[in-house]
Each structure stands twice: as structure tokens, then as C-alpha cells.
């Protein structure tokens, strides 16, 4: 054990895991004490110092562990945000590409449009599904169906029901208002 007796009373206590600095309370001047035995209050027992050093070391490990857990949680959230950002960019690129597809009619939000592509030719939108065409040729040219949303984004037909359920859930949350309205089931989170 090594003591530093400048202004602060600091003791370096060796432990199995290394040495730990233990800061002790500076004793009062003799005249300021209201105790029976000043000698007993200023006595430092080595067992007490080792126990104190062990407690400090244990506390440091707990603080480091808690900090690491929090950082791990933040890293997971960052990864989820990164995945979400990739999805947003992918959907934006798809939406932009679909807006450039040839279409001989005015696109109306809320309607479903069917995407076709001819071999060695451009893609085009039609209001008719492959079944409505009644031709096997159109079925081979069919690439997918999309609903134009009011925000001018496109939703694949297979995702329309899920998007509508999300929208209805959010609309209910807004209608109810208040802080508790934000507590909903995780069934709509991806």
C-alpha cells in the first residue's frame, strides 16, 4: 500500500486484478473534533482498505458493463436505422423509376396500375390486369401491380393491405391524441 499525503488522502491498494486508488477523507484538525478518541478515527486498517478497494473495483466493473450495454443498444438501434435508411432509399429509387414508366393516361392516386414490359422494349403501365387482357402474351409481359399513393409513392399490390392497416393504426393514434396514444402493438413495425 502506498499513501499520498499531499492535500488528498489517496491510498493505492494492490488487488489480484491490479491496483486501485482509494480516496480517503482528510481528517479534521484536532481542535474541531468532538470525539472521544481521535487516534481511533484516524486509524486505517489494511482489511478495511482492501474491502474498500474491492468495492471500488467492483463498482468500476459494473459502471463499465452498464456503459457497454447502453452502447450495444445504441449500436443495434444504429444498425436498425441503417437498414431502414437503405429501405427508404430503395423505395425512393423504385418510386422514381415507376414515375418514369410510359403511361398514356393521367395517374390518379388511390388507383392500381399494372406494369408490363415487352421483350427488347420499354416498360409501360396499364389499368388492365393480366386476367382482364385475356391474353397469355400479356401474362408473360406482366411485371407487377402497384397502387399510386396520395404522397405519390408506389405500393406493390401485395403490400397494400399491410400499408392500409398501418395507416389506419396511425390515424387512430392521431385521433386519440395524448402521450398514451403512442403505445401500440409492435405488429406493424418491420
SULZI-V513276 format. One record per helix or strand. SS is the DSSP state (~ for helix, > for strand). FROM is the first residue (numbers start at 1). LEN is the number of residues. Records with the same first field share a line. If there is no record, write none. Layout:
# SULZI-V513276
SS->FROM-LEN, FROM-LEN
This chain:
# SULZI-V513276
>->2-4, 9-7, 18-7, 102-1, 112-6, 123-4, 142-7, 154-3
~->30-3, 38-5, 46-54, 130-4, 136-6, 157-20, 179-4, 186-3
